[in-house]
Amino acid sequence: MDQSGLRVLLVEDDDDNRELMAEVLSASGCEVFSAASGQDGLKTLSEHSVDVVVTDVGMPGMGGLEMAKAAKAIAPTVPVVIVTGWAEREDITRARGKDVDAVLIKPVDPDALTAAVNDVVQGRRV
C-alpha cells in the first residue's frame, strides 16, 4: 500500500520493534519520526507536523494511553494508533474512540500496520 507523503510519529521503547515498524512504514512510503519514549514523542510532535501517531502502550515512564491523551491535547485532529499485547484491558477499551483511533495487537502484522495507518488517516476507525 503506497502511503507516500504520510508523516508518522512512531513511539516505541523496544529498539527492535521500533526499527521493524519504522522499516515497514518507510517501505510503504511514509516519512517516519521515531521516538523511544512518550516524552520524546511529545517533544517530536511539538516540533513536527505529522499525519498520525503510532504508539506502544506498555512503556516505562509515560505509557501509550497517557501519550495518546497528551498527543490529542497538542494535535487534536491527528489520529492515534496504539499497539498492545493487552487489547482487552478496560482502560484501552475506554480510550478507544476518545484518544485512540485504532488498536493493533502484538505481534503487529506489517500489512495490518500499514492498513491501520491508512484507515485512520482516511477517517476510519480500526
N, CA, C and O atoms as CSV, one atom per row, in Angstrom:
chain,resi,resn,atom,element,x,y,z
A,1,MET,N,N,0.848,-1.180,0.000
A,1,MET,CA,C,0.000,0.000,0.000
A,1,MET,C,C,0.891,1.240,0.000
A,1,MET,O,O,1.692,1.422,0.917
A,2,ASP,N,N,0.766,2.077,-0.998
A,2,ASP,CA,C,1.602,3.269,-1.087
A,2,ASP,C,C,1.008,4.381,-0.225
A,2,ASP,O,O,-0.136,4.797,-0.412
A,3,GLN,N,N,1.802,4.837,0.703
A,3,GLN,CA,C,1.363,5.902,1.601
A,3,GLN,C,C,2.299,7.098,1.481
A,3,GLN,O,O,2.605,7.761,2.472
A,4,SER,N,N,2.749,7.366,0.267
A,4,SER,CA,C,3.712,8.429,0.014
A,4,SER,C,C,3.244,9.740,0.617
A,4,SER,O,O,2.105,10.172,0.443
A,5,GLY,N,N,4.160,10.343,1.322
A,5,GLY,CA,C,3.886,11.649,1.883
A,5,GLY,C,C,3.312,11.649,3.284
A,5,GLY,O,O,3.315,12.691,3.939
A,6,LEU,N,N,2.818,10.515,3.771
A,6,LEU,CA,C,2.292,10.488,5.137
A,6,LEU,C,C,3.437,10.617,6.123
A,6,LEU,O,O,4.475,9.970,5.978
A,7,ARG,N,N,3.241,11.456,7.121
A,7,ARG,CA,C,4.252,11.673,8.160
A,7,ARG,C,C,3.759,10.990,9.439
A,7,ARG,O,O,2.712,11.339,9.985
A,8,VAL,N,N,4.536,10.012,9.899
A,8,VAL,CA,C,4.148,9.179,11.030
A,8,VAL,C,C,5.106,9.386,12.190
A,8,VAL,O,O,6.324,9.307,12.028
A,9,LEU,N,N,4.544,9.652,13.362
A,9,LEU,CA,C,5.329,9.648,14.597
A,9,LEU,C,C,5.183,8.274,15.212
A,9,LEU,O,O,4.077,7.868,15.568
A,10,LEU,N,N,6.289,7.547,15.342
A,10,LEU,CA,C,6.315,6.202,15.885
A,10,LEU,C,C,6.981,6.230,17.256
A,10,LEU,O,O,8.153,6.587,17.375
A,11,VAL,N,N,6.226,5.850,18.298
A,11,VAL,CA,C,6.743,5.864,19.669
A,11,VAL,C,C,6.739,4.430,20.197
A,11,VAL,O,O,5.682,3.826,20.381
A,12,GLU,N,N,7.929,3.898,20.436
A,12,GLU,CA,C,8.098,2.514,20.877
A,12,GLU,C,C,9.401,2.418,21.653
A,12,GLU,O,O,10.453,2.811,21.149
A,13,ASP,N,N,9.342,1.899,22.877
A,13,ASP,CA,C,10.553,1.829,23.694
A,13,ASP,C,C,11.460,0.657,23.333
A,13,ASP,O,O,12.653,0.701,23.634
A,14,ASP,N,N,10.937,-0.379,22.704
A,14,ASP,CA,C,11.745,-1.527,22.308
A,14,ASP,C,C,12.439,-1.228,20.972
A,14,ASP,O,O,11.777,-1.038,19.951
A,15,ASP,N,N,13.772,-1.188,20.991
A,15,ASP,CA,C,14.533,-0.808,19.799
A,15,ASP,C,C,14.215,-1.674,18.588
A,15,ASP,O,O,14.023,-1.155,17.489
A,16,ASP,N,N,14.157,-2.999,18.781
A,16,ASP,CA,C,13.896,-3.900,17.661
A,16,ASP,C,C,12.518,-3.680,17.063
A,16,ASP,O,O,12.374,-3.614,15.842
A,17,ASN,N,N,11.497,-3.565,17.917
A,17,ASN,CA,C,10.136,-3.316,17.421
A,17,ASN,C,C,10.044,-1.972,16.708
A,17,ASN,O,O,9.411,-1.859,15.659
A,18,ARG,N,N,10.684,-0.950,17.288
A,18,ARG,CA,C,10.651,0.385,16.690
A,18,ARG,C,C,11.299,0.363,15.306
A,18,ARG,O,O,10.760,0.929,14.355
A,19,GLU,N,N,12.455,-0.292,15.195
A,19,GLU,CA,C,13.144,-0.359,13.909
A,19,GLU,C,C,12.329,-1.125,12.874
A,19,GLU,O,O,12.241,-0.711,11.719
A,20,LEU,N,N,11.737,-2.235,13.284
A,20,LEU,CA,C,10.939,-3.044,12.363
A,20,LEU,C,C,9.725,-2.263,11.863
A,20,LEU,O,O,9.459,-2.230,10.662
A,21,MET,N,N,8.988,-1.634,12.783
A,21,MET,CA,C,7.812,-0.867,12.365
A,21,MET,C,C,8.206,0.329,11.504
A,21,MET,O,O,7.505,0.660,10.548
A,22,ALA,N,N,9.319,0.979,11.832
A,22,ALA,CA,C,9.793,2.114,11.026
A,22,ALA,C,C,10.136,1.653,9.610
A,22,ALA,O,O,9.831,2.346,8.639
A,23,GLU,N,N,10.770,0.486,9.493
A,23,GLU,CA,C,11.104,-0.051,8.171
A,23,GLU,C,C,9.843,-0.343,7.362
A,23,GLU,O,O,9.774,-0.026,6.175
A,24,VAL,N,N,8.848,-0.947,8.008
A,24,VAL,CA,C,7.589,-1.259,7.327
A,24,VAL,C,C,6.919,0.021,6.835
A,24,VAL,O,O,6.491,0.103,5.684
A,25,LEU,N,N,6.832,1.010,7.707
A,25,LEU,CA,C,6.178,2.268,7.336
A,25,LEU,C,C,6.963,3.016,6.263
A,25,LEU,O,O,6.374,3.565,5.332
A,26,SER,N,N,8.281,3.040,6.387
A,26,SER,CA,C,9.122,3.695,5.369
A,26,SER,C,C,8.974,3.020,4.016
A,26,SER,O,O,8.889,3.687,2.986
A,27,ALA,N,N,8.943,1.689,4.024
A,27,ALA,CA,C,8.805,0.936,2.772
A,27,ALA,C,C,7.462,1.218,2.091
A,27,ALA,O,O,7.343,1.091,0.873
A,28,SER,N,N,6.451,1.601,2.880
A,28,SER,CA,C,5.145,1.912,2.293
A,28,SER,C,C,5.061,3.367,1.827
A,28,SER,O,O,4.031,3.797,1.308
A,29,GLY,N,N,6.148,4.122,2.016
A,29,GLY,CA,C,6.185,5.498,1.529
A,29,GLY,C,C,6.039,6.563,2.586
A,29,GLY,O,O,6.009,7.752,2.266
A,30,CYS,N,N,5.946,6.160,3.852
A,30,CYS,CA,C,5.793,7.135,4.935
A,30,CYS,C,C,7.123,7.760,5.321
A,30,CYS,O,O,8.177,7.135,5.203
A,31,GLU,N,N,7.061,8.993,5.780
A,31,GLU,CA,C,8.192,9.627,6.450
A,31,GLU,C,C,7.986,9.358,7.938
A,31,GLU,O,O,6.953,9.725,8.497
A,32,VAL,N,N,8.963,8.720,8.581
A,32,VAL,CA,C,8.801,8.272,9.957
A,32,VAL,C,C,9.695,9.070,10.891
A,32,VAL,O,O,10.898,9.204,10.667
A,33,PHE,N,N,9.079,9.597,11.945
A,33,PHE,CA,C,9.803,10.217,13.051
A,33,PHE,C,C,9.725,9.225,14.204
A,33,PHE,O,O,8.629,8.912,14.669
A,34,SER,N,N,10.862,8.726,14.674
A,34,SER,CA,C,10.868,7.717,15.731
A,34,SER,C,C,11.241,8.325,17.067
A,34,SER,O,O,12.062,9.238,17.154
A,35,ALA,N,N,10.606,7.788,18.119
A,35,ALA,CA,C,10.913,8.202,19.485
A,35,ALA,C,C,10.900,6.962,20.370
A,35,ALA,O,O,10.095,6.052,20.172
A,36,ALA,N,N,11.803,6.937,21.351
A,36,ALA,CA,C,11.939,5.770,22.227
A,36,ALA,C,C,11.138,5.896,23.517
A,36,ALA,O,O,11.136,4.977,24.336
A,37,SER,N,N,10.455,7.030,23.705
A,37,SER,CA,C,9.654,7.217,24.922
A,37,SER,C,C,8.508,8.184,24.630
A,37,SER,O,O,8.523,8.919,23.643
A,38,GLY,N,N,7.521,8.159,25.514
A,38,GLY,CA,C,6.405,9.087,25.376
A,38,GLY,C,C,6.851,10.531,25.442
A,38,GLY,O,O,6.371,11.370,24.679
A,39,GLN,N,N,7.771,10.828,26.354
A,39,GLN,CA,C,8.264,12.194,26.492
A,39,GLN,C,C,8.964,12.664,25.212
A,39,GLN,O,O,8.749,13.787,24.756
A,40,ASP,N,N,9.807,11.789,24.635
A,40,ASP,CA,C,10.480,12.141,23.380
A,40,ASP,C,C,9.472,12.276,22.247
A,40,ASP,O,O,9.619,13.132,21.374
A,41,GLY,N,N,8.444,11.425,22.266
A,41,GLY,CA,C,7.407,11.504,21.253
A,41,GLY,C,C,6.654,12.829,21.287
A,41,GLY,O,O,6.370,13.422,20.246
A,42,LEU,N,N,6.336,13.284,22.489
A,42,LEU,CA,C,5.629,14.567,22.610
A,42,LEU,C,C,6.504,15.730,22.163
A,42,LEU,O,O,6.015,16.685,21.559
A,43,LYS,N,N,7.786,15.649,22.456
A,43,LYS,CA,C,8.727,16.687,22.005
A,43,LYS,C,C,8.753,16.708,20.479
A,43,LYS,O,O,8.693,17.775,19.869
A,44,THR,N,N,8.845,15.529,19.866
A,44,THR,CA,C,8.845,15.441,18.408
A,44,THR,C,C,7.542,15.965,17.827
A,44,THR,O,O,7.548,16.670,16.818
A,45,LEU,N,N,6.424,15.622,18.461
A,45,LEU,CA,C,5.114,16.084,17.986
A,45,LEU,C,C,4.992,17.602,18.063
A,45,LEU,O,O,4.351,18.217,17.212
A,46,SER,N,N,5.596,18.202,19.066
A,46,SER,CA,C,5.523,19.661,19.180
A,46,SER,C,C,6.443,20.364,18.175
A,46,SER,O,O,6.285,21.555,17.910
A,47,GLU,N,N,7.403,19.615,17.620
A,47,GLU,CA,C,8.358,20.205,16.674
A,47,GLU,C,C,8.038,19.911,15.212
A,47,GLU,O,O,8.502,20.627,14.325
A,48,HIS,N,N,7.246,18.863,14.947
A,48,HIS,CA,C,6.980,18.430,13.582
A,48,HIS,C,C,5.483,18.207,13.368
A,48,HIS,O,O,4.774,17.753,14.266
A,49,SER,N,N,5.028,18.528,12.184
A,49,SER,CA,C,3.663,18.234,11.801
A,49,SER,C,C,3.611,16.783,11.332
A,49,SER,O,O,4.390,16.377,10.470
A,50,VAL,N,N,2.687,15.998,11.905
A,50,VAL,CA,C,2.538,14.603,11.490
A,50,VAL,C,C,1.089,14.328,11.132
A,50,VAL,O,O,0.182,15.062,11.525
A,51,ASP,N,N,0.889,13.248,10.375
A,51,ASP,CA,C,-0.459,12.849,9.969
A,51,ASP,C,C,-1.066,11.829,10.907
A,51,ASP,O,O,-2.288,11.719,10.999
A,52,VAL,N,N,-0.214,11.071,11.616
A,52,VAL,CA,C,-0.692,10.020,12.505
A,52,VAL,C,C,0.391,9.705,13.534
A,52,VAL,O,O,1.586,9.818,13.260
A,53,VAL,N,N,-0.059,9.306,14.730
A,53,VAL,CA,C,0.837,8.849,15.793
A,53,VAL,C,C,0.587,7.363,15.998
A,53,VAL,O,O,-0.560,6.933,16.111
A,54,VAL,N,N,1.665,6.574,16.048
A,54,VAL,CA,C,1.597,5.154,16.378
A,54,VAL,C,C,2.421,4.970,17.639
A,54,VAL,O,O,3.615,5.270,17.650
A,55,THR,N,N,1.785,4.470,18.721
A,55,THR,CA,C,2.496,4.336,19.981
A,55,THR,C,C,2.227,3.004,20.656
A,55,THR,O,O,1.116,2.475,20.612
A,56,ASP,N,N,3.270,2.475,21.281
A,56,ASP,CA,C,3.144,1.284,22.103
A,56,ASP,C,C,2.407,1.675,23.379
A,56,ASP,O,O,2.470,2.832,23.798
A,57,VAL,N,N,1.717,0.736,23.997
A,57,VAL,CA,C,1.024,1.016,25.257
A,57,VAL,C,C,1.971,0.862,26.436
A,57,VAL,O,O,2.091,1.764,27.266
A,58,GLY,N,N,2.646,-0.287,26.510
A,58,GLY,CA,C,3.472,-0.596,27.674
A,58,GLY,C,C,4.864,-0.035,27.567
A,58,GLY,O,O,5.767,-0.700,27.060
A,59,MET,N,N,5.054,1.194,28.044
A,59,MET,CA,C,6.370,1.830,28.038
A,59,MET,C,C,6.647,2.367,29.432
A,59,MET,O,O,5.723,2.796,30.124
A,60,PRO,N,N,7.917,2.348,29.858
A,60,PRO,CA,C,8.239,2.937,31.161
A,60,PRO,C,C,8.030,4.447,31.136
A,60,PRO,O,O,8.103,5.077,30.081
A,61,GLY,N,N,7.773,5.010,32.290
A,61,GLY,CA,C,7.525,6.454,32.351
A,61,GLY,C,C,6.124,6.736,31.849
A,61,GLY,O,O,5.141,6.365,32.490
A,62,MET,N,N,6.034,7.384,30.715
A,62,MET,CA,C,4.749,7.712,30.102
A,62,MET,C,C,4.312,6.570,29.198
A,62,MET,O,O,4.952,6.305,28.181
A,63,GLY,N,N,3.229,5.891,29.559
A,63,GLY,CA,C,2.693,4.805,28.740
A,63,GLY,C,C,1.957,5.342,27.529
A,63,GLY,O,O,1.762,6.548,27.384
A,64,GLY,N,N,1.552,4.423,26.661
A,64,GLY,CA,C,0.914,4.809,25.414
A,64,GLY,C,C,-0.431,5.487,25.544
A,64,GLY,O,O,-0.767,6.359,24.742
A,65,LEU,N,N,-1.216,5.095,26.555
A,65,LEU,CA,C,-2.516,5.756,26.730
A,65,LEU,C,C,-2.337,7.194,27.189
A,65,LEU,O,O,-3.056,8.089,26.744
A,66,GLU,N,N,-1.378,7.415,28.079
A,66,GLU,CA,C,-1.059,8.786,28.506
A,66,GLU,C,C,-0.491,9.570,27.321
A,66,GLU,O,O,-0.801,10.748,27.145
A,67,MET,N,N,0.332,8.917,26.520
A,67,MET,CA,C,0.895,9.535,25.322
A,67,MET,C,C,-0.218,9.930,24.358
A,67,MET,O,O,-0.199,11.027,23.800
A,68,ALA,N,N,-1.188,9.036,24.161
A,68,ALA,CA,C,-2.302,9.320,23.254
A,68,ALA,C,C,-3.084,10.545,23.713
A,68,ALA,O,O,-3.414,11.416,22.908
A,69,LYS,N,N,-3.378,10.608,25.005
A,69,LYS,CA,C,-4.135,11.743,25.547
A,69,LYS,C,C,-3.352,13.044,25.377
A,69,LYS,O,O,-3.918,14.062,24.979
A,70,ALA,N,N,-2.057,13.014,25.676
A,70,ALA,CA,C,-1.222,14.211,25.546
A,70,ALA,C,C,-1.067,14.610,24.078
A,70,ALA,O,O,-1.046,15.798,23.755
A,71,ALA,N,N,-0.960,13.616,23.191
A,71,ALA,CA,C,-0.843,13.910,21.759
A,71,ALA,C,C,-2.101,14.607,21.256
A,71,ALA,O,O,-2.018,15.550,20.469
A,72,LYS,N,N,-3.266,14.146,21.707
A,72,LYS,CA,C,-4.529,14.780,21.293
A,72,LYS,C,C,-4.635,16.208,21.827
A,72,LYS,O,O,-5.255,17.066,21.198
A,73,ALA,N,N,-4.027,16.460,22.990
A,73,ALA,CA,C,-4.033,17.821,23.531
A,73,ALA,C,C,-3.180,18.752,22.668
A,73,ALA,O,O,-3.506,19.928,22.507
A,74,ILE,N,N,-2.096,18.227,22.120
A,74,ILE,CA,C,-1.209,19.021,21.267
A,74,ILE,C,C,-1.772,19.146,19.856
A,74,ILE,O,O,-1.761,20.229,19.270
A,75,ALA,N,N,-2.263,18.037,19.317
A,75,ALA,CA,C,-2.744,17.994,17.931
A,75,ALA,C,C,-4.062,17.222,17.894
A,75,ALA,O,O,-4.072,16.037,17.562
A,76,PRO,N,N,-5.172,17.879,18.230
A,76,PRO,CA,C,-6.459,17.196,18.391
A,76,PRO,C,C,-6.963,16.432,17.169
A,76,PRO,O,O,-7.706,15.462,17.320
A,77,THR,N,N,-6.577,16.845,15.971
A,77,THR,CA,C,-7.091,16.188,14.769
A,77,THR,C,C,-6.205,15.049,14.278
A,77,THR,O,O,-6.573,14.343,13.340
A,78,VAL,N,N,-5.048,14.862,14.896
A,78,VAL,CA,C,-4.133,13.804,14.463
A,78,VAL,C,C,-4.574,12.475,15.073
A,78,VAL,O,O,-4.663,12.359,16.295
A,79,PRO,N,N,-4.851,11.469,14.235
A,79,PRO,CA,C,-5.274,10.174,14.762
A,79,PRO,C,C,-4.136,9.453,15.482
A,79,PRO,O,O,-2.961,9.637,15.166
A,80,VAL,N,N,-4.516,8.628,16.456
A,80,VAL,CA,C,-3.551,7.864,17.247
A,80,VAL,C,C,-3.875,6.373,17.134
A,80,VAL,O,O,-5.009,5.946,17.351
A,81,VAL,N,N,-2.855,5.602,16.792
A,81,VAL,CA,C,-2.943,4.144,16.742
A,81,VAL,C,C,-2.105,3.613,17.897
A,81,VAL,O,O,-0.933,3.969,18.024
A,82,ILE,N,N,-2.694,2.760,18.747
A,82,ILE,CA,C,-1.897,2.157,19.806
A,82,ILE,C,C,-1.632,0.694,19.473
A,82,ILE,O,O,-2.444,0.008,18.851
A,83,VAL,N,N,-0.460,0.250,19.915
A,83,VAL,CA,C,-0.012,-1.121,19.706
A,83,VAL,C,C,0.120,-1.755,21.079
A,83,VAL,O,O,0.781,-1.206,21.961
A,84,THR,N,N,-0.513,-2.921,21.263
A,84,THR,CA,C,-0.542,-3.514,22.597
A,84,THR,C,C,-0.637,-5.034,22.543
A,84,THR,O,O,-1.079,-5.619,21.554
A,85,GLY,N,N,-0.222,-5.630,23.601
A,85,GLY,CA,C,-0.462,-7.045,23.804
A,85,GLY,C,C,-1.659,-7.270,24.710
A,85,GLY,O,O,-2.013,-8.410,25.009
A,86,TRP,N,N,-2.289,-6.170,25.151
A,86,TRP,CA,C,-3.375,-6.233,26.139
A,86,TRP,C,C,-4.656,-5.596,25.610
A,86,TRP,O,O,-5.148,-4.642,26.213
A,87,ALA,N,N,-5.198,-6.077,24.532
A,87,ALA,CA,C,-6.358,-5.431,23.894
A,87,ALA,C,C,-7.604,-5.434,24.750
A,87,ALA,O,O,-8.476,-4.584,24.566
A,88,GLU,N,N,-7.711,-6.363,25.676
A,88,GLU,CA,C,-8.939,-6.465,26.461
A,88,GLU,C,C,-8.907,-5.645,27.745
A,88,GLU,O,O,-9.857,-5.679,28.526
A,89,ARG,N,N,-7.829,-4.913,27.967
A,89,ARG,CA,C,-7.780,-4.083,29.172
A,89,ARG,C,C,-8.875,-3.028,29.134
A,89,ARG,O,O,-9.136,-2.424,28.094
A,90,GLU,N,N,-9.502,-2.815,30.264
A,90,GLU,CA,C,-10.620,-1.871,30.334
A,90,GLU,C,C,-10.205,-0.449,29.968
A,90,GLU,O,O,-10.969,0.261,29.315
A,91,ASP,N,N,-9.002,-0.016,30.378
A,91,ASP,CA,C,-8.566,1.347,30.067
A,91,ASP,C,C,-8.355,1.539,28.568
A,91,ASP,O,O,-8.568,2.636,28.053
A,92,ILE,N,N,-7.941,0.493,27.863
A,92,ILE,CA,C,-7.783,0.585,26.414
A,92,ILE,C,C,-9.156,0.684,25.759
A,92,ILE,O,O,-9.356,1.480,24.842
A,93,THR,N,N,-10.089,-0.115,26.227
A,93,THR,CA,C,-11.452,-0.071,25.700
A,93,THR,C,C,-12.067,1.315,25.902
A,93,THR,O,O,-12.717,1.837,24.996
A,94,ARG,N,N,-11.870,1.917,27.077
A,94,ARG,CA,C,-12.415,3.260,27.352
A,94,ARG,C,C,-11.766,4.327,26.487
A,94,ARG,O,O,-12.435,5.263,26.048
A,95,ALA,N,N,-10.461,4.194,26.236
A,95,ALA,CA,C,-9.739,5.213,25.466
A,95,ALA,C,C,-10.097,5.176,23.987
A,95,ALA,O,O,-9.988,6.185,23.290
A,96,ARG,N,N,-10.517,4.025,23.516
A,96,ARG,CA,C,-10.839,3.873,22.103
A,96,ARG,C,C,-12.010,4.778,21.735
A,96,ARG,O,O,-13.056,4.758,22.384
A,97,GLY,N,N,-11.819,5.559,20.703
A,97,GLY,CA,C,-12.861,6.472,20.272
A,97,GLY,C,C,-12.753,7.843,20.913
A,97,GLY,O,O,-13.366,8.801,20.441
A,98,LYS,N,N,-11.978,7.944,21.983
A,98,LYS,CA,C,-11.766,9.236,22.624
A,98,LYS,C,C,-10.379,9.748,22.252
A,98,LYS,O,O,-10.248,10.705,21.489
A,99,ASP,N,N,-9.343,9.106,22.794
A,99,ASP,CA,C,-7.969,9.491,22.482
A,99,ASP,C,C,-7.311,8.521,21.512
A,99,ASP,O,O,-6.253,8.818,20.956
A,100,VAL,N,N,-7.930,7.366,21.305
A,100,VAL,CA,C,-7.347,6.313,20.485
A,100,VAL,C,C,-8.256,6.031,19.294
A,100,VAL,O,O,-9.452,5.787,19.453
A,101,ASP,N,N,-7.672,6.068,18.102
A,101,ASP,CA,C,-8.445,5.851,16.884
A,101,ASP,C,C,-8.358,4.423,16.366
A,101,ASP,O,O,-9.220,3.988,15.603
A,102,ALA,N,N,-7.326,3.689,16.773
A,102,ALA,CA,C,-7.170,2.302,16.341
A,102,ALA,C,C,-6.304,1.552,17.335
A,102,ALA,O,O,-5.438,2.135,17.987
A,103,VAL,N,N,-6.547,0.248,17.446
A,103,VAL,CA,C,-5.776,-0.623,18.334
A,103,VAL,C,C,-5.250,-1.777,17.494
A,103,VAL,O,O,-6.007,-2.445,16.790
A,104,LEU,N,N,-3.940,-2.003,17.577
A,104,LEU,CA,C,-3.307,-3.140,16.918
A,104,LEU,C,C,-2.734,-4.054,17.982
A,104,LEU,O,O,-2.194,-3.590,18.986
A,105,ILE,N,N,-2.850,-5.348,17.762
A,105,ILE,CA,C,-2.387,-6.346,18.725
A,105,ILE,C,C,-0.996,-6.842,18.313
A,105,ILE,O,O,-0.727,-7.116,17.144
A,106,LYS,N,N,-0.119,-6.945,19.329
A,106,LYS,CA,C,1.217,-7.508,19.097
A,106,LYS,C,C,1.127,-9.017,19.018
A,106,LYS,O,O,0.282,-9.612,19.686
A,107,PRO,N,N,1.968,-9.652,18.223
A,107,PRO,CA,C,2.929,-9.029,17.310
A,107,PRO,C,C,2.192,-8.398,16.127
A,107,PRO,O,O,1.235,-8.964,15.600
A,108,VAL,N,N,2.652,-7.234,15.729
A,108,VAL,CA,C,1.967,-6.459,14.696
A,108,VAL,C,C,2.309,-7.003,13.315
A,108,VAL,O,O,3.476,-7.113,12.938
A,109,ASP,N,N,1.264,-7.339,12.576
A,109,ASP,CA,C,1.421,-7.766,11.193
A,109,ASP,C,C,1.739,-6.527,10.345
A,109,ASP,O,O,1.035,-5.523,10.449
A,110,PRO,N,N,2.780,-6.579,9.513
A,110,PRO,CA,C,3.139,-5.406,8.703
A,110,PRO,C,C,1.982,-4.868,7.860
A,110,PRO,O,O,1.799,-3.654,7.765
A,111,ASP,N,N,1.202,-5.761,7.250
A,111,ASP,CA,C,0.068,-5.300,6.443
A,111,ASP,C,C,-0.993,-4.636,7.304
A,111,ASP,O,O,-1.608,-3.657,6.881
A,112,ALA,N,N,-1.217,-5.159,8.514
A,112,ALA,CA,C,-2.197,-4.555,9.422
A,112,ALA,C,C,-1.736,-3.170,9.861
A,112,ALA,O,O,-2.553,-2.260,10.003
A,113,LEU,N,N,-0.428,-3.005,10.076
A,113,LEU,CA,C,0.111,-1.694,10.476
A,113,LEU,C,C,-0.123,-0.664,9.385
A,113,LEU,O,O,-0.641,0.420,9.656
A,114,THR,N,N,0.251,-0.987,8.163
A,114,THR,CA,C,0.077,-0.007,7.087
A,114,THR,C,C,-1.403,0.247,6.804
A,114,THR,O,O,-1.790,1.374,6.493
A,115,ALA,N,N,-2.232,-0.794,6.911
A,115,ALA,CA,C,-3.674,-0.609,6.697
A,115,ALA,C,C,-4.275,0.278,7.782
A,115,ALA,O,O,-5.095,1.146,7.482
A,116,ALA,N,N,-3.881,0.076,9.040
A,116,ALA,CA,C,-4.415,0.889,10.142
A,116,ALA,C,C,-4.019,2.347,9.977
A,116,ALA,O,O,-4.843,3.239,10.178
A,117,VAL,N,N,-2.775,2.596,9.616
A,117,VAL,CA,C,-2.322,3.978,9.394
A,117,VAL,C,C,-3.145,4.617,8.288
A,117,VAL,O,O,-3.615,5.746,8.437
A,118,ASN,N,N,-3.322,3.914,7.190
A,118,ASN,CA,C,-4.116,4.438,6.077
A,118,ASN,C,C,-5.560,4.682,6.505
A,118,ASN,O,O,-6.134,5.729,6.204
A,119,ASP,N,N,-6.143,3.714,7.208
A,119,ASP,CA,C,-7.543,3.835,7.611
A,119,ASP,C,C,-7.788,5.027,8.524
A,119,ASP,O,O,-8.741,5.777,8.312
A,120,VAL,N,N,-6.943,5.215,9.541
A,120,VAL,CA,C,-7.204,6.323,10.477
A,120,VAL,C,C,-6.964,7.677,9.819
A,120,VAL,O,O,-7.633,8.656,10.147
A,121,VAL,N,N,-6.009,7.733,8.892
A,121,VAL,CA,C,-5.786,8.994,8.175
A,121,VAL,C,C,-6.983,9.313,7.283
A,121,VAL,O,O,-7.314,10.479,7.065
A,122,GLN,N,N,-7.630,8.261,6.769
A,122,GLN,CA,C,-8.822,8.430,5.937
A,122,GLN,C,C,-10.090,8.645,6.783
A,122,GLN,O,O,-11.179,8.837,6.243
A,123,GLY,N,N,-9.934,8.609,8.101
A,123,GLY,CA,C,-11.074,8.867,8.974
A,123,GLY,C,C,-11.856,7.636,9.377
A,123,GLY,O,O,-12.955,7.749,9.919
A,124,ARG,N,N,-11.298,6.449,9.119
A,124,ARG,CA,C,-11.982,5.209,9.502
A,124,ARG,C,C,-11.391,4.690,10.788
A,124,ARG,O,O,-10.176,4.734,10.983
A,125,ARG,N,N,-12.237,4.201,11.661
A,125,ARG,CA,C,-11.785,3.588,12.915
A,125,ARG,C,C,-11.449,2.121,12.680
A,125,ARG,O,O,-12.084,1.441,11.874
A,126,VAL,N,N,-10.438,1.651,13.403
A,126,VAL,CA,C,-9.984,0.263,13.256
A,126,VAL,C,C,-10.207,-0.471,14.559
A,126,VAL,O,O,-9.894,-1.658,14.660
